[in-house]
Amino acid sequence: MIPTFITEAHLRKALRRIRREGVPAGRNSRGYCLAQDGRHFPPKYTISLAHHLASGGYLRGFSGGRETNRFLEKRGFPVIECGCRGNAAARALPPRSASSPKPRRSASSSRPVTGTRARRHSERCPQCKVRVREFLETLFGECRPNRRFRWPARLPDYQDTPLDSTLRRIAAALEAHRGFSVSDFVRTPLLAPSDFWVPDPGFLVEFDESQHFTYPRKLALAVYPERQPLGFSRLRWRTLCERYDTRDNDPPFRDEQRAWYDALRDLVPSLHGLRPTVRLHASDLAWCSLDPNSQQDQRRFAAAAGLPMNPSTGAARTRTSLTTSVLRAALVFPETYCGTTAGVPPTGAGAQEPSVPTVADFAGEPVDFVLFPEAYIHASDTPRRKSLAELAAALDAPLLVGAVDRAPDPPRRAAQVLLRFDPDGSQSRLYLKHSTAEVVAFERDDWAADLMLPTFELNGVTAGATICHDHYLGLLPRFLASRGARIWVNPSYDNVIAIKWSSVLRLRAVENRFYALCTLHDDLSRNRTHPFAFAPDGTEVLARRAGESRMLPLSECPRAGRVLLVSLDLKALEQPLDWAQVPPAAKPKKLRTRPARKPVRVGWAGGHAVVRGRSGWQSIRSECRVETEHGPLLVGVVRDDRVLDASACFRILDRARETDSVPAIWNHWDLLPTDSARLATLMMGRAIECCAPVVLSDRNGIHELVELAGNYKIPARRVIEAPGEAIMDLTYARGLKSSFGMVTRCLPRHMRERALGRYRELA
């Protein structure tokens, strides 16, 4: 039965959500569609989503057809017979008249048979490119598809140009891959037309389907100049190449050929004074489901394309125009006396009653959004929700507030959620926590990454969220970054061990190239704490109290009960990673205070990594299982900056799990890009996340060994001995099972393997 508390307002909000985000796989309609404003929507999913917006849970166990249709029609939403399966991009058809024939049904199915067969949406949807053109025309005034420029396609034509050396390196990398010569696979004198050309301000737009994400494309991207301006994330495109690893051997050199042409489209515009080429990933969105006339969809499109909206005019800007853009965030840092239990926030009386800030606490400072800690209020606390809504209206800025939400039915377990309060009075639930809570997202029957890990807009900038211990699960923020998140918020509950939180949050900021923000409560009965914020290069963000001018690193702002202001310079998001800017590891190297309980010696000999096992030294090239005195050890090599890809490291954990071994990650470079102490800063976060030692080396030998020093996941940098050897302790090398254990702690045993499988799907 459909609850009557679902109102027309909830249904309209659900339709707006579907316009923005599309329809998840498997939730399409069958024989009927809700027709609204010239578009079609699946009736049953619309009601389920409206129930979620009204109560926090997705409605299940009700029937489609007559029950659903009557419910919607009573509330003023017309339902028609239609076979388009509720695709939100479909144009509405007029309701069937009494004289119109009913849809035919096949003898073996109860589904209507229509004149046009419904198709599942794919990256090759022809309407998606049509919709991209419409958005570019709406945002920039003019867009020309299939625009040809008379740009040479052959390598010799770029001799004596600024691109000569770069293109020769790309050609050499492609030729070395499988032996095909550039002169063999470049068959035309001129580059083929580009997908779209935007004359004002002057840039190309390419729509990349999966066949563009190949190993040769990754090779080409790897040799681009480090400071080459690009209209897309090079790190993300390389990650997509690893994820898809598409192969097209018709003709045999097709992958190299496509990688060469893509490189020319990225680099040649700079010779002609044009802005960097913008690239869209075809599978990022159901582009055809967006409405070019909707400002919300315009912002969604612009965020996915890396074209942030101008807040004052609503127009889009290219990436290169971000040089003066700043997002102003306020972090609420309250006091508490109610600590967590095994990482789970308290839920009893008095646990969520810190005072709601007033406008005076912001001292007239303009802000773009306000972040509150985890479990700041109870979701059912109407008076405090009203106060927060009034604050959002007074500040004219959205509030992101952690809340405890209890299930309506016994045993009334508590879930940790993130609520959003907008200045217009609307309220929504953005996120359900995935770890260390009585109810976690992974156990939900309707768990799907697009639903449980949504992105949202903060003054035109795409953002994503997790909560507290979720930050240990690196595939969650990685998924958000792949959906265009440039700000990541991770509100936490109370006092944390600074070296753990700062190591992981800093790693997240660097590997995903976004800003990472975390505020929390300060439990005055424990060691003092502070909020955290890191820039995409790993540097700590400066903050100041509202109404004051003195700027301090957040780690030096331990006074609770304050509103702290930080400015996020968005131009930093567009800069390539400068390894020299990553701060050196704060925790110094130190000798062991006691002998290693499960020691294994590692070293460097003959230009190769070596590990000493039962049978002596064994060489490690890419992966090796070594039998040691303390059991089997699986050492996997992650080369160069791939250590910044969580999925590459997790593959080693998976292999260790499959072979019943403990894992170790060996990060090898040809030559370190900066001093090892800066890389150790990031490796400390990786060791915590993976519960595995991390060794850092280059052709000159081993430079760092980072591992966990105890059950509480405190990282330690071990001393490298004179011959370039070190002792690795396997005591706390527990791998994926341990790193994921905090998520499964509150889950019934029969759900734990499914939860782990859902998490690994994100890789």
C-alpha positions in Angstrom: 0.0 0.0 0.0 1.3 3.5 -0.9 1.5 5.8 2.2 -0.7 8.8 2.0 1.9 11.1 3.6 3.5 11.3 0.1 2.3 14.7 -1.1 2.3 16.4 -4.4 5.3 18.4 -3.3 7.3 15.2 -2.7 6.3 13.9 -6.1 7.4 17.1 -7.8 10.7 17.0 -6.0 11.2 13.4 -7.1 10.6 14.4 -10.7 13.2 17.2 -10.4 15.7 14.6 -9.1 15.0 12.3 -12.0 15.5 15.2 -14.4 18.9 15.8 -12.9 20.1 12.2 -12.4 18.2 10.0 -14.8 16.6 6.7 -14.1 18.7 3.9 -12.5 19.1 0.6 -14.3 16.2 -1.7 -13.7 13.8 1.0 -12.5 12.3 1.8 -15.9 8.5 1.5 -16.3 6.8 -1.1 -18.5 3.4 -0.2 -19.9 2.7 3.2 -18.4 4.5 6.6 -18.1 3.9 9.7 -16.0 3.7 12.6 -18.5 4.9 15.9 -17.1 6.1 19.0 -18.9 6.7 17.3 -22.2 8.7 14.4 -20.8 8.1 10.8 -19.6 8.9 9.3 -16.2 8.5 5.8 -14.7 5.5 6.0 -12.3 6.6 3.4 -9.8 10.2 4.7 -9.4 8.8 8.2 -9.0 6.7 7.2 -6.0 9.5 5.2 -4.5 11.9 8.2 -4.8 9.2 10.5 -3.4 8.8 8.2 -0.4 12.6 8.5 0.1 12.5 12.2 0.0 9.6 12.2 2.5 10.8 9.6 5.0 14.4 8.7 4.1 13.6 5.1 2.9 12.8 3.8 -0.6 9.3 2.3 -0.8 9.1 -1.3 -1.8 6.3 -3.9 -1.9 3.7 -2.0 -3.7 2.3 -2.8 -7.1 2.6 -0.9 -10.4 -0.3 -0.5 -12.8 -3.7 0.4 -11.3 -2.6 1.1 -7.7 0.3 3.4 -8.8 -1.6 5.1 -11.5 -4.6 5.9 -9.4 -2.4 7.3 -6.6 -0.6 9.7 -9.1 -3.8 10.7 -10.9 -5.5 11.7 -7.7 -2.6 14.1 -7.0 -2.8 15.7 -10.5 -0.2 13.7 -12.4 -1.4 12.2 -15.7 -0.4 8.7 -16.5 -0.6 7.3 -20.1 0.0 4.0 -21.7 3.4 4.1 -23.4 6.2 1.7 -24.3 9.2 4.1 -23.9 9.9 2.6 -20.4 9.9 5.9 -18.7 13.0 7.3 -20.2 13.1 10.9 -18.9 14.4 12.2 -22.2 11.4 10.9 -24.2 9.1 13.5 -25.5 5.6 13.2 -24.0 3.0 11.7 -26.3 -0.6 12.9 -26.1 -2.8 10.7 -23.9 -4.5 7.9 -25.8 -8.0 8.9 -26.9 -10.9 6.6 -26.6 -10.8 5.8 -30.3 -7.1 5.0 -30.3 -6.2 1.3 -30.3 -4.8 -0.1 -27.1 -1.2 -1.4 -27.1 -1.0 -4.9 -28.3 0.3 -7.6 -25.9 2.1 -10.7 -27.0 0.8 -14.1 -26.2 3.7 -14.9 -24.0 4.0 -11.6 -22.1 1.8 -9.2 -20.3 3.9 -6.2 -21.4 2.5 -3.9 -24.1 4.0 -4.2 -27.6 4.4 -0.8 -29.1 5.4 0.3 -32.6 8.9 1.3 -31.5 10.8 -1.2 -29.4 12.1 0.2 -26.1 15.9 0.2 -25.9 18.2 0.3 -22.8 20.3 3.5 -22.7 23.9 3.1 -23.7 26.9 5.3 -24.4 26.1 5.1 -28.1 22.7 6.8 -27.7 22.5 9.2 -30.7 20.3 11.6 -28.7 23.1 12.2 -26.1 25.2 14.0 -28.7 22.2 16.0 -29.8 21.6 17.1 -26.2 25.3 18.0 -25.7 25.0 20.3 -28.7 21.8 21.9 -27.2 23.6 22.5 -23.9 26.6 24.1 -25.6 24.3 26.4 -27.6 22.3 27.3 -24.5 25.5 28.1 -22.5 27.6 29.7 -25.1 25.3 30.9 -27.9 26.7 29.0 -30.8 28.0 25.4 -31.3 29.0 23.8 -34.6 29.1 20.0 -34.8 31.7 18.1 -36.9 33.8 21.2 -37.4 36.9 20.6 -39.5 40.1 22.6 -39.1 42.9 22.2 -41.7 45.3 20.9 -39.1 48.0 18.4 -40.2 47.8 14.9 -38.9 51.3 13.8 -39.8 54.3 14.1 -37.5 56.8 15.8 -39.9 54.3 18.7 -40.4 55.0 19.7 -36.8 58.7 20.0 -37.1 60.0 23.4 -35.8 56.8 24.0 -33.8 56.6 24.1 -30.0 54.9 20.7 -30.2 57.7 18.9 -32.1 59.4 17.3 -29.1 56.2 16.4 -27.3 54.7 14.7 -30.4 57.9 12.9 -31.1 57.8 11.4 -27.6 54.2 10.4 -28.1 55.0 8.8 -31.4 57.9 6.9 -29.8 55.7 5.6 -27.0 53.0 4.4 -29.4 55.5 2.8 -31.8 57.3 0.9 -29.0 54.0 -0.5 -27.7 53.4 -3.0 -30.5 55.8 -2.0 -33.3 53.4 -0.1 -35.6 54.9 3.0 -37.1 53.2 6.3 -37.0 53.7 6.6 -40.7 51.8 3.4 -41.1 48.6 4.3 -39.1 48.4 8.0 -40.0 46.5 7.6 -43.3 45.2 11.1 -43.9 47.1 14.4 -44.3 44.6 16.4 -42.2 42.9 15.7 -38.8 39.3 14.5 -39.0 36.5 16.9 -37.8 36.0 17.4 -34.1 32.7 16.5 -32.4 31.9 20.2 -31.5 33.3 23.6 -31.9 32.4 26.5 -29.6 33.5 29.7 -31.4 33.1 32.0 -28.4 35.3 31.7 -26.4 36.9 29.2 -28.8 37.4 25.6 -27.8 36.7 22.1 -29.0 34.5 19.5 -27.3 35.1 15.8 -27.7 32.6 13.1 -26.7 34.7 10.1 -25.6 33.1 6.7 -25.7 34.8 3.6 -24.3 36.8 2.8 -27.4 38.9 5.9 -26.6 40.1 4.5 -23.3 43.0 2.3 -24.3 46.5 1.4 -23.2 48.0 3.4 -26.1 45.9 6.4 -25.0 47.3 6.1 -21.5 50.9 6.0 -23.0 50.3 9.2 -24.9 48.8 11.0 -21.9 51.8 9.9 -19.7 54.2 11.9 -21.9 52.2 15.2 -22.1 54.2 18.0 -20.6 53.4 18.3 -16.9 52.2 21.9 -17.2 50.3 21.4 -20.5 46.9 23.1 -20.0 44.1 20.6 -20.6 40.3 20.9 -20.5 39.9 17.6 -18.7 41.6 15.7 -15.9 44.6 13.9 -17.2 44.7 11.7 -14.1 41.1 10.7 -14.5 41.5 9.9 -18.2 44.5 7.7 -17.4 42.4 6.0 -14.7 39.6 5.4 -17.2 42.1 3.9 -19.7 43.1 1.4 -17.0 39.5 0.7 -16.1 38.3 0.1 -19.6 41.5 -1.1 -21.4 39.5 -1.3 -24.6 41.0 -3.1 -27.6 40.1 -2.6 -31.2 42.2 -4.6 -33.7 40.3 -3.7 -36.9 42.6 -2.5 -38.4 45.4 -3.9 -36.1 46.8 -0.5 -35.3 43.4 1.2 -34.6 44.1 1.9 -30.9 47.4 3.6 -31.6 45.8 5.5 -34.5 43.0 6.8 -32.3 45.4 7.7 -29.4 47.5 9.8 -31.9 44.5 11.7 -33.3 43.2 12.3 -29.7 46.6 13.7 -28.7 46.6 16.1 -31.7 43.1 17.4 -30.7 44.4 17.9 -27.1 47.6 19.7 -28.1 47.3 21.4 -31.5 44.7 24.1 -30.3 47.4 25.7 -28.2 49.3 26.4 -31.5 46.4 28.5 -32.7 45.7 30.5 -29.5 42.6 28.4 -28.7 41.4 27.3 -25.3 42.1 23.7 -24.1 39.9 21.0 -25.6 37.1 19.9 -23.3 36.4 16.1 -23.1 33.2 14.5 -22.0 33.0 10.9 -20.9 30.0 9.4 -22.6 29.2 7.1 -19.7 29.3 9.8 -17.0 25.7 10.7 -17.4 22.6 9.8 -19.4 23.2 13.1 -21.3 19.9 12.8 -23.2 18.0 12.9 -19.9 19.1 16.4 -19.1 17.0 19.5 -20.0 18.9 22.4 -21.6 16.2 24.8 -20.3 16.6 23.7 -16.6 19.2 25.8 -14.7 19.8 22.8 -12.4 20.6 20.6 -15.4 22.7 23.3 -16.9 24.8 23.3 -13.7 24.9 19.5 -13.8 26.1 19.5 -17.4 28.7 22.3 -16.8 30.1 20.4 -13.7 30.4 17.1 -15.7 32.1 19.0 -18.5 34.4 20.9 -16.2 32.8 24.2 -17.1 31.8 25.8 -13.8 28.8 28.1 -13.8 29.1 31.8 -13.2 26.9 32.3 -10.0 25.8 35.8 -11.0 24.9 35.2 -14.7 24.3 31.4 -14.8 26.6 31.2 -17.8 29.3 28.6 -18.1 33.0 29.3 -18.1 35.8 27.3 -19.5 38.4 25.8 -17.2 41.0 28.4 -18.0 38.7 31.2 -16.6 38.8 29.8 -13.1 41.8 31.9 -12.0 39.9 34.2 -9.7 37.1 31.8 -8.5 37.0 31.2 -4.8 34.4 29.1 -2.9 33.9 30.3 0.7 33.1 27.5 3.2 32.3 27.8 6.9 33.1 24.9 9.3 31.0 24.6 12.4 33.2 23.2 15.3 31.0 22.6 18.4 31.7 21.1 21.8 30.4 17.7 23.0 30.7 15.5 26.1 29.2 12.4 24.4 31.9 10.2 22.9 31.6 7.4 20.3 31.4 3.7 21.2 33.7 1.7 18.9 33.4 4.5 16.4 29.6 4.6 16.4 28.2 8.0 17.4 25.9 8.2 20.4 22.1 8.2 19.9 20.7 8.9 23.4 19.2 12.0 24.9 21.5 15.0 24.9 23.8 13.5 22.2 22.6 15.8 19.4 22.0 19.1 21.2 24.8 21.5 20.5 23.6 25.0 20.1 22.6 26.0 16.5 24.8 29.0 15.4 23.1 32.3 14.8 23.7 34.8 12.1 25.8 36.8 14.5 28.2 33.9 14.8 29.1 34.5 11.1 29.9 38.2 11.8 28.4 39.3 8.5 30.8 37.2 6.5 29.5 35.9 3.1 29.7 32.1 2.7 28.8 29.7 -0.1 28.0 26.8 2.2 28.3 25.7 5.8 29.5 22.2 6.9 28.3 20.8 10.3 29.7 17.6 12.0 28.3 14.1 11.9 25.3 13.5 14.3 24.8 17.2 14.9 21.0 16.8 15.3 18.4 14.1 15.3 16.5 14.0 12.1 13.2 14.0 14.0 14.1 17.1 16.0 11.6 19.5 14.4 12.6 22.7 16.4 16.3 22.4 15.6 15.5 21.6 12.0 13.5 24.8 11.9 16.4 26.8 13.4 18.7 25.4 10.7 16.3 26.2 7.9 16.1 29.8 9.2 19.9 30.0 9.4 20.2 28.8 5.8 17.7 31.5 4.7 19.4 34.2 6.7 22.9 33.3 5.3 21.5 32.7 1.8 23.7 29.6 1.7 23.0 25.8 1.9 23.8 24.0 5.1 25.2 20.4 5.1 24.3 18.9 8.5 25.1 15.4 9.9 22.0 13.8 11.5 21.0 10.6 13.3 17.9 9.1 11.7 16.2 6.1 13.4 14.2 3.5 11.4 10.5 3.8 12.0 10.1 0.1 12.8 11.6 -2.0 15.7 14.4 -2.4 16.6 14.7 1.3 15.5 18.3 1.1 14.6 20.1 4.4 14.0 21.5 5.5 10.7 24.0 8.4 10.2 22.9 10.7 7.3 23.8 14.0 5.8 21.0 16.6 5.4 20.9 19.6 3.2 19.0 22.8 4.2 18.6 25.3 1.3 17.9 29.0 1.5 14.6 28.5 -0.3 13.3 26.4 2.6 13.7 23.0 0.9 15.4 20.2 2.8 16.8 16.9 1.4 18.8 13.9 2.5 22.0 13.7 0.5 23.8 10.7 1.9 23.6 7.6 4.1 26.8 6.5 5.9 28.5 3.3 4.7 30.4 2.4 7.9 30.4 2.3 11.7 26.7 2.9 12.2 23.8 0.7 13.3 22.4 0.9 9.8 24.9 1.2 6.9 24.1 1.9 3.2 25.7 -1.4 2.0 22.9 -3.5 3.6 20.1 -1.7 1.6 18.3 -3.8 -0.9 18.2 -0.9 -3.3 22.0 -0.1 -3.0 23.4 1.3 -6.2 26.4 3.6 -6.6 24.5 6.3 -8.4 21.8 6.4 -5.7 24.0 6.0 -2.6 26.9 8.1 -3.8 25.2 11.2 -5.4 26.9 14.4 -6.3 25.3 17.8 -5.7 26.0 21.5 -6.4 27.5 24.1 -4.1 27.2 27.5 -5.8 27.8 25.9 -9.2 30.6 23.6 -8.1 30.1 19.8 -8.0 30.6 18.2 -4.6 30.3 14.8 -3.0 30.0 13.5 0.5 30.9 10.6 2.8 30.7 10.5 6.6 33.5 9.9 9.2 35.1 6.4 8.8 33.8 6.2 5.2 37.0 8.0 4.3 39.0 4.8 4.8 37.1 3.3 1.9 39.0 5.0 -0.9 36.7 3.7 -3.7 33.9 5.9 -2.4 35.5 9.3 -2.9 37.2 8.0 -6.0 33.7 7.2 -7.4 32.5 10.8 -6.5 35.6 12.3 -8.2 34.8 10.2 -11.3 31.4 11.9 -11.4 32.9 15.3 -11.3 33.2 16.1 -7.6 35.6 18.9 -7.0 34.8 19.4 -3.3 34.5 16.4 -1.0 33.1 16.8 2.5 33.5 14.1 5.2 31.9 15.3 8.5 33.1 13.3 11.5 31.9 12.9 15.0 34.5 13.6 17.7 38.2 13.6 18.7 40.3 11.6 16.2 44.0 10.7 16.1 45.3 13.5 14.0 48.1 11.5 12.2 45.5 9.0 11.0 42.9 11.5 9.9 45.3 13.9 8.3 47.2 11.1 6.4 44.0 9.7 4.8 42.3 13.0 4.1 45.4 14.4 2.5 45.8 11.3 0.3 42.2 11.6 -0.8 42.7 15.3 -1.8 45.8 14.5 -3.8 44.7 11.2 -5.5 41.3 12.7 -6.5 42.5 16.2 -7.2 39.8 17.9 -5.2 39.4 19.8 -1.9 38.8 17.6 1.2 37.0 19.1 4.1 36.2 17.6 7.5 34.7 19.1 10.7 33.8 17.4 13.9 32.8 17.9 17.5 35.4 18.5 20.2 34.9 16.2 23.2 36.3 18.4 26.0 37.0 15.3 28.2 39.5 13.9 25.7 42.6 15.1 23.9 41.8 18.2 21.9 41.1 18.0 18.2 40.6 20.3 15.2 38.9 20.3 11.8 40.8 19.3 8.6 40.9 20.7 5.1 43.4 19.9 2.4 44.0 21.3 -1.1 44.5 19.1 -4.2 48.3 19.3 -3.8 48.1 18.1 -0.2 48.8 21.4 1.5 46.7 22.3 4.6 44.1 24.9 4.0 44.3 28.1 6.1 41.3 29.2 8.2 40.2 32.1 10.4 37.5 32.8 12.9 34.4 34.6 11.5 35.0 38.3 12.0 38.8 38.1 12.4 41.5 38.4 9.8 44.3 36.3 11.3 44.8 33.1 9.1 46.1 29.9 10.7 46.4 26.3 9.5 43.3 24.4 10.7 45.6 22.1 12.8 46.3 25.2 14.9 42.7 26.1 15.4 41.7 23.8 18.3 39.2 26.1 20.0 35.7 24.6 19.9 32.5 26.5 19.8 33.6 28.6 16.8 32.7 29.1 13.2 35.9 28.8 11.1 36.0 30.2 7.5 38.1 28.7 4.7 38.6 29.9 1.2 38.9 27.3 -1.6 40.8 28.6 -4.6 39.2 26.8 -7.5 42.1 27.5 -9.8 44.1 25.0 -7.8 41.8 22.3 -9.1 43.1 22.9 -12.7 46.8 22.8 -11.9 48.8 19.7 -12.5 50.2 18.0 -9.4 53.4 19.6 -8.2 55.1 16.9 -6.1 57.4 19.4 -4.5 54.4 21.1 -2.9 53.2 18.0 -1.1 54.2 18.5 2.6 56.9 16.1 4.0 55.6 13.5 6.4 55.1 14.9 9.8 55.9 11.7 11.7 59.7 11.2 11.7 61.6 8.0 11.1 62.4 6.2 14.3 64.1 3.1 15.4 61.9 0.2 16.7 61.3 0.3 20.4 61.0 -3.5 20.3 62.0 -6.2 17.8 59.5 -6.9 14.9 57.2 -9.7 15.8 57.0 -11.0 12.3 60.1 -9.6 10.5 60.7 -10.0 6.8 63.8 -8.4 5.2 63.4 -6.4 1.9 66.1 -4.9 -0.2 67.4 -3.8 -3.6 69.9 -5.9 -5.6 70.8 -6.1 -9.2 68.4 -3.3 -10.1 65.4 -5.2 -8.7 63.3 -5.3 -5.6 64.1 -8.4 -3.5 62.4 -10.1 -0.5 64.0 -12.6 1.8 61.9 -15.8 2.2 62.4 -19.3 3.4 64.5 -20.2 0.4 66.6 -17.0 0.3 66.3 -13.8 -1.6 63.5 -13.6 -4.3 63.3 -11.0 -7.0 60.0 -9.0 -7.4 59.2 -7.7 -10.9 55.4 -7.2 -11.0 54.0 -9.6 -8.4 55.4 -12.5 -6.3 54.2 -14.8 -3.6 57.0 -15.4 -1.1 56.9 -18.1 1.6 58.3 -16.5 4.7 58.9 -17.8 8.3 55.6 -16.1 9.2 53.5 -17.4 6.3 52.9 -16.4 2.7 53.5 -12.8 1.6 52.2 -11.4 -1.7 54.2 -8.4 -2.9 52.7 -6.4 -5.8 54.4 -3.6 -7.7 52.6 -0.4 -8.4 54.6 1.8 -10.7 55.1 5.6 -10.5 52.0 7.7 -9.8 49.7 4.8 -10.1 50.1 4.6 -6.3 47.5 7.4 -6.4 44.9 5.1 -7.9 43.2 3.3 -5.1 41.9 0.5 -7.4 45.5 -0.3 -8.5 46.5 -0.9 -4.9 43.3 -2.8 -4.1 44.1 -5.3 -6.9 47.1 -6.3 -4.8 44.8 -6.8 -1.8 42.4 -8.9 -3.9 45.2 -11.1 -5.1 46.5 -11.5 -1.5 43.0 -12.5 -0.4 42.7 -15.0 -3.3 46.0 -16.6 -2.5 45.6 -16.6 1.3 48.6 -14.3 1.8 49.3 -11.1 3.6 49.8 -8.1 1.2 52.6 -5.6 0.7 52.6 -2.8 -1.9 55.9 -1.9 -3.6 55.8 1.5 -5.3 58.6 1.8 -7.8 59.7 4.8 -9.8 62.3 5.2 -12.5 63.3 8.3 -10.6 61.5 9.9 -7.6 59.7 13.1 -8.6 60.6 14.7 -5.2 62.2 13.8 -2.0 61.0 10.6 -0.4 59.6 12.3 2.8 56.9 14.0 0.7 55.9 10.7 -0.9 55.9 9.1 2.5 53.1 11.6 3.5 50.8 10.0 1.0 52.0 6.4 1.6 51.1 6.7 5.2 47.5 7.2 4.1 47.7 4.3 1.7 49.1 2.0 4.4 46.3 2.9 6.8 43.6 2.4 4.1 45.0 -1.0 2.9 46.3 -2.3 6.2 49.5 -3.2 4.3 53.1 -2.1 4.3 54.2 0.2 1.4 57.8 0.3 0.1 59.0 3.2 -2.0 62.0 2.7 -4.4 63.5 4.0 -7.6 66.5 2.8 -9.7 68.8 4.0 -6.9 67.3 1.7 -4.3 64.8 1.7 -1.4 64.0 5.1 0.1 61.0 4.5 2.4 59.1 1.8 4.2 55.8 2.8 5.7 53.7 0.3 7.8 51.2 0.2 10.6 52.7 0.2 14.2 49.7 -1.3 16.0 46.1 -2.3 16.0 45.0 1.3 16.0 46.4 1.9 12.5 49.0 4.4 13.5 51.5 4.7 10.6 55.3 4.5 11.1 58.2 5.2 8.8 61.0 2.6 9.3 64.7 3.3 9.1 66.4 2.2 5.8 69.7 0.5 6.7 72.9 1.3 5.0 73.0 -1.5 2.4 69.5 -0.3 1.2 67.6 -2.9 3.2 64.8 -2.7 5.8 62.8 -4.9 8.1 59.1 -5.2 7.2 56.8 -6.3 10.1 53.9 -8.5 8.9 52.1 -8.4 12.3 49.6 -5.7 11.1 49.6 -6.5 7.4 46.0 -7.7 7.3 44.8 -6.4 4.0 41.3 -6.0 2.6 39.5 -8.0 5.3 40.8 -5.7 8.0 40.4 -2.5 6.1 36.8 -3.3 5.3 36.1 -4.8 8.7 34.8 -1.6 10.3 32.1 -1.5 7.7 30.9 -5.0 8.3 31.1 -4.8 12.1 27.4 -3.8 12.5 26.2 -6.0 9.6 24.7 -9.5 10.0 27.2 -12.1 8.9 25.2 -13.1 5.9 25.4 -9.6 4.5 29.1 -9.0 4.9 30.4 -10.7 1.7 27.7 -9.0 -0.3 28.7 -5.6 1.2 32.3 -6.2 0.2 31.3 -7.2 -3.3 29.3 -4.0 -3.7 32.2 -2.0 -2.5 34.6 -3.7 -4.9 32.2 -3.0 -7.8 33.3 0.6 -7.6 36.8 -0.3 -8.8 
